[in-house]
Amino acid sequence: MTAFYHVCFVVPDIEQAMRDLRRSAGVEWSEPASDRLGEWDYRIAFTTGGPPFIELIEGPSDSPWDASQGARFDHIGFWTSDVRQGSRRLEDEGMPLDFSGCPYGRPFAYHRMDSIGARIELVDVGRQAAFLGKWHPRGRPMPAIDETPGT
């Protein structure tokens, strides 16, 4: 089993995206939640039923989730044992940091992976219990990338 647990699309209209994916693929959704990170208000929703999840984010222009040019595939999300160590590892591998939530008290980071035209998101496994509590209450713990040096 891998630490992969979701794919994310940024969208200009979260309700429309949820309706379209429900009609086309039969997926069910959690209720969208509103949140704020730094200066950006955004809305977020996850599919129900367990990993892998589909995540939708509706964010404002000039935010990390800007969909002003239209909806797009944004990132693949992975749990990591240490987001800062994982970010250093990805940068060393030639995947530059695109945005970090760490300065805002959120332990996640997006790295550009130009070979797939999207970002890789690392989320610190310390956030997993809160994620499960909100989005998948009866869900079991998911594996994380082991960022221990030398592994």
Disulfide bonds with the S-S distance in Angstrom:
none
